[in-house]
């Protein structure tokens, strides 16, 4: 792998990417880059430390968990020795190689320059994490310190040396192991594995960490790191080349699409909301949740974004997974599942982990799995309708799914629910949920009218009209000219922006324009980003927890789409620019952004946020071309 045209030193200075000495804490959330193989994932900090690794599945127990605790909870640091010794602070900068999920970090020291190339190997086969050190100039002494602590940092493992490999027992019921194979000599230091070596120009030293299921007690076949790298680059480059988007901001679009692709669990087609758990929405706060599961809502939004850019194969795989997962919970499907379709996602707290920067508790599992969230029906039906337009051959199959959703919804729509934000306080009649109930029925009616499904169309037309009338009566504040968060409430909620994109009312209706303006005014920030809703500080708020949060990025994407919808393209572009600025240097977005502290918060990277960016890009591009964005009153795209 060659360095770019500029010298490493020049790049480091130009990007002001010099790194700090190794700190006891986890570093900033945005200090991390994501690598993954469409099964599991890892986060690589800019100082060369992998401090979060879940393998072989996204929801596997973390082997490195220092991101949620301290160095004692496991990490794998690979960097110049002078960095770990703290004698000097070498410069580093990083990038993804081309259109791939292969991460390169360049190091510049007084004695020479080198790169570390990190990736996980997609495409099936043995799950592997590979780290390749390549000398560029001079000589650089490197050190690898691998501290595996299975069970989210709770277990000190037994390590066995077998030839040049080391086997790390994961303390699981099936006896699975991690195997470390390296070109350099690796020695045990207590329960750590350490290697120190020197690379000169054009020399290469590779480390491969492989997962192996229980019952196999010999090392996996010796890997060929260069071949694994080529395979991985080819896989991602070929995937990215299928993107059909050719408009403005294409580089950001492709990076967001690749990030979404890395959140796909390839064996089933499921899609996780994020690859992490318990990264906080507020530093020191309690809103810390496990997002390594497959929400139907998040998956629907993701396949909608992918289908818009030509990735129908992934959309169809997700639909097949969604249908199969729902078959296991007849009558009322869950709002989320495990990536293998699991229904039991019991939530528990890991008391031995102090949490990211002291943000406790650390949770695994997710109690929201049992909630009633009526909006999910509309979000599924809406996206499925769009996919059917792009893939007419699937229209009849998709139509039967949408009719099934409407059939379930008919018995549920008038109940209070937990809503899109999964509140853990009292359930309410959320306006967004009711509009999404209208959306589900509207899309089912369209499939029936188009001859792609059968169902009680007359009854559903009457019900659709009744829901519409109820929302306009109980969920609209005529004095302020805005829809509200819930029936009887004066509060606003940014999910109303998403509701305005469904075609519930025409784009030029004063109630649509008034709602967009009210949310922008009351929940917006000076830089164009948006809060979800008002929180209550130390008091318990709407969601059942005390504390505050920052700008929720998917809401900002909805604002950009709504501004384009009502004919304000320049304002939409301003919001898009703020979204782009909220990404880290690798183009990755967290769940939230704090514009005051300039920090990213929440689980990272977040599918919702990349979906927001993709929607905002398309809205701004379409508006600038003079076209309409969104749907007309019937729900059809115009």
PyMOL commands that set and color helices and strands:
alter all, ss='L'
color gray80, all
select helices_A, chain A and resi 8-14+29-31+66-68+71-73+81-85+150-153+225-241+250-262+296-308+312-327+356-358+367-370+375-390+392-410+431-449+457-474+495-500+510-523+553-565+569-581+607-624
alter helices_A, ss='H'
color red, helices_A
select strands_A, chain A and resi 32-36+41-45+49-54+75-80+91-96+103-108+112-120+128-147+159-162+165-169+177-182+187-189+192-200+204-212+264-265+270-271+294-295+336-337+348-349+363-364+476-477+482-483+551-552+590-594+599-604
alter strands_A, ss='S'
color yellow, strands_A
deselect
rebuild
show_as cartoon
